[in-house]
Structure formats: structure tokens, C-alpha cells
């Protein structure tokens, strides 16, 4: 009898695995293909070198992006542990360049548009960590390590995209990966001889400038739009680093869109770069936040922040849309996807 039970359980397990494999194969063949941007992950798995660990901008979702009954479900759960493995759904939209962008996270499938089904991994204060089953892309032996190294060297600052097949139920299956041609790197300038050291007697000093480099890593020419006075760039708060602390924001976020009538279109041949120095002491780059040292919330420069240890930002190249680029020189070569640098801290270096 015991032998029969063992055999029966083995058969059931094989059938379940076969069903799961068949389901994934069906999604690969019949699912809608969408392109997602990934974010760098520090690999720490012993199988490193055999697959790429992947993360996405919607792997961590803040409360402001929860929709439908998700916030109610979180509140009603009482204990965050009760939410582990809860089924959630990430609504997506596809932009003019074919890139899928995250819209919101819900406890129910959206009525329209592509969406990804995921499971709650961790809930922390007002952030939900979600896994979607597309966090590991297996490659040939050693190839994954080469991709990880390329993030730092050969494609520094360039987004890594993945093509994903999405089934009708939101199941996602990884298909392939590719590098975007345009990358961005940033170097932060501070007053000579002064470094921010927490608790030190010397003055704490924020950055005075950001040296931004746009690089064409692709095999073909790519054009970028250069607006005077750094108008092609914006400063994006890295709110995932606040860990529940009061946030800092870029005061220039409310500014009117850049006037492209005064823009210059720069064609970058493969390997070429475009360097821009952003003076962070100019009012366009001021920030607001809890410890600015300024009365009544008046914006101040990052350099003048007082104890701004939670002030983290990224520099973003704000690419024009195809409609905005119409009529500009080399319009057919203009890259229409924004690229965002690694984060830098007002009182720290680049991550």
C-alpha cells in the first residue's frame, strides 16, 4: 500500500510539472509580447553566472500606486504576514515606442490593457514588494555573469530590456533580452576638500554640479535633443530610499515642458558621447523637503541642504515624443525613450 501511495504521489507531481511547463509553453506561443525595462540587481545567488537576476520599476509599489481594493485589503489584513503570496495584478500601458509602463497595482485584474499577475512578497509600511515570475532569465553557462559585468562597463547606464509573453490570465514568461542603445552616467561635483561625513565636525556639504554623459552604445547613429541650460534633463526623486522618512522633491518638477524651438539635435555615432554640466546651485535645480534649513518650505539647492541624508535623486534625460520631434532635424534618428542615471545622495555619492 505504501509503495502505491508513493507512486501515486510521484505521478501527481509529474503531472503538475508537465501542466506548468505546458502552460508556460502555451503563453510563449500565443501570449501578447510586451517589452519591459529592468533595473540593476546586485547578484548574490550561488547560481550566479547561470542566470540574470532581474528587477523592475514595479517590483516595489508604493501606496499611491495601489488601486481598487488593495489598500483596504492591506488594512484589513492586520498582520502583513497574512498578505504573503496574495495574488495582485499590475496594470500596464504601452507607450509610443512600444515600451510597457506600469500604471497601478490592484487586487483584481484590470478590465482593459495588458497586465501582469504577481504575488505579494513583502509589505513594508506603504510599499509592497511583488514577484511576477520573471525575476530570473536563464542563459548559457557564464553568459549571465558577462551581462552583469556589461551593466558596469560596456553598457554603463543603458537600460536592459526584456521581451515578455503575457497570457490572458496575466502569466508572464521571459523570451529574450536586449540593451537599449542610449545610456546615461553621472558624476557629482562637490567643493574641493570637503566631504559629507555623518556626525563629523567638518561642514556637511551637498553637491554643486552634476556631470552628465549620454553615450551611444548601439551599432547605429542615435540622435538626442539638447535644450539650452540643461533643459533636456530633469531630476527625479529616488523615493524608494526614504524608508518611510519624509521625502524630498525637485522644485522644478512643476516647470513648463522644455521649449524645443531652441533645441539642438545632436547625432551620436556609435561610441560617441554628449557631455553636459548641470549647475545644481541654479534655482532650476532646487529642492524642497523636511530638512532644507529654509523657512516656509522655500526651495534650496542640494549644496545648502541641512542634514539631507534622505535626499536621493536621479538625473533623467527627458526624451521628446515622436510628435514633439516632428519637424526637427534628423527626426528619424531621435531616441524617444527617457534614460535615468543611477541615484546620488545629497550627502553621499552615486550608488
C-alpha positions as CSV (number, residue, x, y, z in Angstrom):
1,X,0.0,0.0,0.0
2,X,2.8,2.4,0.9
3,X,4.5,1.8,-2.4
4,X,1.3,2.6,-4.3
5,X,0.9,5.9,-2.4
6,X,4.5,6.9,-3.2
7,X,4.0,6.0,-6.9
8,X,0.7,7.9,-7.0
9,X,2.2,11.0,-5.4
10,X,5.1,10.8,-7.9
11,X,2.7,10.6,-10.8
12,X,0.7,13.6,-9.5
13,X,3.9,15.6,-9.1
14,X,5.0,14.8,-12.7
15,X,1.5,15.7,-14.0
16,X,1.6,19.0,-12.2
17,X,5.1,19.8,-13.5
18,X,4.0,18.8,-17.0
19,X,1.0,21.1,-16.8
20,X,3.0,24.0,-15.6
21,X,5.6,23.5,-18.4
22,X,2.8,23.2,-21.0
23,X,1.1,26.3,-19.6
24,X,4.3,28.4,-20.0
25,X,4.9,27.0,-23.5
26,X,1.3,28.0,-24.5
27,X,1.9,31.5,-23.2
28,X,5.1,31.7,-25.1
29,X,3.4,30.7,-28.3
30,X,0.1,32.6,-28.0
31,X,0.7,35.4,-25.5
32,X,1.0,39.1,-26.2
33,X,4.6,40.2,-26.3
34,X,5.5,43.3,-24.3
35,X,8.8,45.0,-23.7
36,X,9.8,45.8,-20.1
37,X,12.7,47.7,-18.7
38,X,14.7,46.1,-16.0
39,X,16.7,47.7,-13.1
40,X,20.1,46.6,-11.8
41,X,20.2,43.9,-9.1
42,X,23.3,43.0,-7.0
43,X,23.6,39.3,-7.6
44,X,24.2,37.2,-4.5
45,X,22.9,33.7,-5.5
46,X,25.3,30.8,-5.6
47,X,24.0,30.0,-9.2
48,X,25.2,33.4,-10.3
49,X,26.7,33.1,-13.8
50,X,23.8,30.8,-15.0
51,X,21.0,33.4,-15.0
52,X,20.4,37.1,-14.7
53,X,18.6,38.3,-11.7
54,X,16.0,40.9,-12.8
55,X,14.1,43.6,-11.0
56,X,11.6,46.2,-12.4
57,X,10.4,49.6,-11.5
58,X,7.1,47.9,-10.4
59,X,8.8,45.2,-8.2
60,X,8.3,47.7,-5.4
61,X,5.0,49.5,-5.4
62,X,4.2,52.5,-3.2
63,X,0.8,53.1,-1.7
64,X,0.0,55.9,-4.1
65,X,0.0,53.4,-6.9
66,X,-2.4,50.9,-5.2
67,X,-5.8,50.8,-6.8
68,X,-9.3,49.2,-6.3
69,X,-9.5,47.4,-3.0
70,X,-5.8,46.7,-2.4
71,X,-5.4,49.4,0.2
72,X,-8.5,48.1,2.0
73,X,-7.2,44.6,1.9
74,X,-3.8,45.6,3.3
75,X,-5.5,47.4,6.2
76,X,-8.0,44.6,6.9
77,X,-5.2,42.0,7.0
78,X,-3.9,43.4,10.3
79,X,-0.7,41.4,10.0
80,X,1.5,41.9,7.0
81,X,2.3,38.2,7.1
82,X,-1.3,37.4,6.1
83,X,-0.6,39.1,2.8
84,X,2.2,36.8,1.8
85,X,1.5,35.2,-1.6
86,X,-1.6,37.3,-2.1
87,X,-2.5,37.5,-5.8
88,X,-2.1,41.0,-7.2
89,X,-2.2,42.5,-10.7
90,X,0.0,45.1,-12.3
91,X,-1.9,47.1,-15.0
92,X,0.4,48.2,-17.8
93,X,0.2,50.6,-20.8
94,X,2.3,50.6,-23.9
95,X,3.9,53.9,-25.0
96,X,4.6,55.3,-28.4
97,X,8.0,53.5,-28.5
98,X,6.5,50.0,-27.7
99,X,7.7,50.0,-24.1
100,X,5.3,48.8,-21.5
101,X,4.9,51.1,-18.5
102,X,3.5,50.4,-15.1
103,X,0.2,52.1,-14.2
104,X,-1.1,50.6,-10.9
105,X,-1.3,47.6,-8.7
106,X,-4.6,46.1,-7.8
107,X,-6.2,43.1,-6.1
108,X,-8.2,42.4,-9.2
109,X,-7.4,42.1,-12.9
110,X,-8.0,45.3,-14.9
111,X,-10.7,45.4,-17.5
112,X,-8.5,46.6,-20.3
113,X,-4.9,46.5,-21.5
114,X,-2.1,44.1,-20.7
115,X,-1.4,43.2,-17.1
116,X,0.9,41.0,-15.1
117,X,-0.2,38.7,-12.4
118,X,2.1,38.6,-9.3
119,X,2.3,37.5,-5.7
120,X,3.0,39.7,-2.7
121,X,6.4,39.0,-1.4
122,X,6.9,41.6,1.4
123,X,4.8,44.5,2.7
124,X,6.7,47.3,4.5
125,X,5.0,50.4,5.7
126,X,3.5,51.7,2.5
127,X,5.5,49.6,0.0
128,X,4.5,46.2,-1.4
129,X,7.3,44.0,-3.0
130,X,5.9,41.8,-5.7
131,X,7.3,38.9,-7.6
132,X,5.9,38.2,-11.1
133,X,7.8,35.0,-12.0
134,X,10.1,36.9,-14.4
135,X,12.9,37.7,-12.0
136,X,15.4,35.3,-13.4
137,X,16.5,34.9,-17.1
138,X,18.5,31.7,-17.6
139,X,21.4,31.8,-20.1
140,X,24.2,29.6,-21.1
141,X,26.9,29.0,-18.6
142,X,28.8,32.2,-17.8
143,X,26.7,34.4,-20.1
144,X,24.8,35.9,-17.2
145,X,28.0,37.0,-15.5
146,X,29.0,38.7,-18.7
147,X,25.7,40.6,-18.8
148,X,26.1,41.7,-15.2
149,X,29.6,43.0,-15.9
150,X,28.3,44.8,-19.0
151,X,26.0,46.8,-16.8
152,X,29.0,48.4,-15.2
153,X,31.3,48.7,-18.2
154,X,30.3,48.1,-21.8
155,X,26.7,49.3,-21.3
156,X,27.1,51.5,-18.2
157,X,23.9,53.5,-17.7
158,X,22.0,51.8,-20.6
159,X,18.7,50.1,-19.8
160,X,18.4,46.3,-20.2
161,X,15.0,45.4,-21.8
162,X,13.3,42.0,-21.8
163,X,10.6,40.8,-24.1
164,X,7.9,39.0,-22.1
165,X,5.0,36.9,-23.4
166,X,1.8,37.7,-21.4
167,X,-1.1,35.3,-21.3
168,X,-4.8,36.1,-20.9
169,X,-4.6,35.4,-17.1
170,X,-1.6,37.7,-16.6
171,X,1.0,34.9,-16.5
172,X,4.3,36.2,-17.9
173,X,7.2,34.3,-19.5
174,X,10.5,35.7,-20.4
175,X,11.6,35.4,-24.0
176,X,14.7,37.4,-24.7
177,X,16.7,40.4,-23.6
178,X,18.4,43.4,-25.4
179,X,20.3,46.5,-24.5
180,X,18.9,49.9,-25.4
181,X,21.5,52.0,-27.3
182,X,21.4,55.2,-25.2
183,X,23.0,55.2,-21.8
184,X,23.4,57.8,-19.1
185,X,26.1,58.2,-16.4
186,X,26.5,60.9,-13.8
187,X,29.5,62.2,-11.8
188,X,28.8,64.5,-8.8
189,X,31.0,67.6,-8.1
190,X,31.4,68.9,-4.5
191,X,33.5,71.7,-3.2
192,X,37.2,70.7,-3.2
193,X,38.5,69.4,0.1
194,X,35.1,68.8,1.8
195,X,33.3,65.5,2.1
196,X,30.0,64.8,3.8
197,X,30.6,62.7,6.9
198,X,27.7,62.0,9.2
199,X,28.4,63.2,12.7
200,X,31.7,64.8,11.8
201,X,32.8,68.2,12.9
202,X,33.6,69.4,9.4
203,X,30.8,71.1,7.4
204,X,28.4,68.8,5.7
205,X,28.3,69.8,2.1
206,X,26.0,68.9,-0.7
207,X,26.8,68.7,-4.5
208,X,27.3,71.7,-6.6
209,X,27.1,70.2,-10.0
210,X,26.3,67.0,-11.9
211,X,28.4,66.0,-14.9
212,X,26.1,64.0,-17.2
213,X,27.2,61.9,-20.1
214,X,24.9,60.4,-22.7
215,X,26.5,57.5,-24.6
216,X,25.5,55.7,-27.8
217,X,26.3,52.1,-27.2
218,X,24.4,50.9,-30.2
219,X,25.6,49.9,-33.7
220,X,23.9,52.7,-35.5
221,X,23.6,56.5,-35.2
222,X,21.3,57.8,-32.4
223,X,20.2,61.5,-32.1
224,X,19.4,63.3,-28.9
225,X,17.8,66.6,-28.3
226,X,19.9,69.2,-26.4
227,X,18.0,72.1,-24.9
228,X,20.0,75.1,-23.5
229,X,20.8,75.3,-19.8
230,X,20.2,71.6,-19.2
231,X,16.6,71.8,-20.3
232,X,16.8,68.3,-21.7
233,X,17.2,66.9,-18.2
234,X,15.1,66.6,-15.1
235,X,15.8,65.5,-11.5
236,X,13.8,62.5,-10.3
237,X,13.5,61.8,-6.5
238,X,14.5,58.3,-5.6
239,X,11.7,57.7,-3.2
240,X,12.4,54.1,-2.5
241,X,15.4,55.2,-0.4
242,X,13.4,57.2,2.1
243,X,12.3,54.1,4.1
244,X,9.3,55.9,5.5
245,X,11.1,59.1,6.2
246,X,9.8,62.5,4.9
247,X,10.6,62.9,1.3
248,X,12.5,65.4,-0.8
249,X,11.2,66.6,-4.1
250,X,12.6,68.5,-7.1
251,X,11.1,72.0,-7.1
252,X,11.5,72.2,-10.9
253,X,9.0,69.4,-11.5
254,X,6.2,71.9,-11.9
255,X,8.1,73.8,-14.6
256,X,6.7,74.1,-18.1
257,X,8.0,71.5,-20.6
258,X,11.2,72.4,-22.3
259,X,10.8,74.6,-25.4
260,X,12.2,72.5,-28.3
261,X,12.2,75.5,-30.6
262,X,15.6,76.4,-29.2
263,X,16.9,72.9,-29.1
264,X,19.8,71.4,-31.0
265,X,19.7,67.9,-32.3
266,X,23.0,66.1,-31.8
267,X,23.7,62.9,-33.7
268,X,25.8,60.4,-31.8
269,X,27.7,57.9,-33.8
270,X,28.4,54.5,-32.2
271,X,30.7,55.1,-29.2
272,X,30.2,58.9,-29.1
273,X,29.1,60.8,-26.1
274,X,27.4,64.1,-25.3
275,X,28.6,65.8,-22.1
276,X,26.6,68.2,-20.1
277,X,27.4,70.0,-16.9
278,X,24.4,70.8,-14.7
279,X,24.9,73.6,-12.2
280,X,22.9,72.4,-9.2
281,X,23.3,75.7,-7.4
282,X,20.9,77.3,-10.0
283,X,17.3,77.8,-8.9
284,X,16.0,75.4,-11.6
285,X,17.6,72.5,-9.6
286,X,16.5,73.5,-6.1
287,X,14.6,71.0,-3.9
288,X,12.1,71.0,-1.2
289,X,11.9,68.7,1.8
290,X,11.9,68.3,5.6
291,X,15.4,69.4,6.5
292,X,16.2,72.1,3.9
293,X,17.0,74.6,6.7
294,X,14.8,77.1,4.8
295,X,11.7,78.6,6.4
296,X,8.2,78.1,4.9
297,X,9.4,75.4,2.6
298,X,11.3,77.7,0.3
299,X,13.3,75.6,-2.2
300,X,17.1,75.4,-1.7
301,X,20.0,73.9,-3.5
302,X,21.3,70.5,-2.7
303,X,24.5,72.1,-1.7
304,X,22.8,74.1,1.0
305,X,20.7,71.2,2.4
306,X,21.0,70.7,6.2
307,X,21.3,67.0,7.2
308,X,19.7,65.9,3.9
309,X,20.7,62.2,4.4
310,X,17.5,61.0,2.9
311,X,17.7,63.3,-0.2
312,X,18.4,61.0,-3.1
313,X,17.8,61.9,-6.8
314,X,18.5,60.6,-10.3
315,X,19.2,62.7,-13.4
316,X,16.9,61.9,-16.3
317,X,17.3,62.7,-19.9
318,X,13.7,63.7,-20.9
319,X,13.4,62.4,-24.4
320,X,10.8,64.1,-26.7
321,X,7.9,62.1,-28.0
322,X,7.7,61.3,-31.8
323,X,5.0,64.0,-32.1
324,X,7.3,66.6,-30.4
325,X,10.2,65.6,-32.6
326,X,8.2,66.1,-35.9
327,X,10.0,68.7,-38.0
328,X,13.3,68.6,-36.1
329,X,16.5,67.8,-38.0
330,X,17.3,64.0,-38.0
331,X,13.9,63.3,-36.6
332,X,14.2,59.7,-37.8
333,X,17.3,59.2,-35.6
334,X,16.0,60.8,-32.4
335,X,15.7,58.4,-29.4
336,X,12.3,58.7,-27.8
337,X,12.8,56.8,-24.5
338,X,13.9,58.7,-21.4
339,X,17.0,57.3,-19.6
340,X,17.7,57.7,-15.9
341,X,21.0,57.7,-14.1
342,X,22.0,55.9,-11.0
343,X,20.9,57.6,-7.8
344,X,23.1,60.0,-6.0
345,X,22.7,61.4,-2.5
346,X,22.9,65.0,-1.3
347,X,25.1,63.7,1.5
348,X,26.5,60.7,-0.3
349,X,28.0,59.6,-3.6
350,X,26.5,57.8,-6.6
351,X,25.0,54.4,-5.7
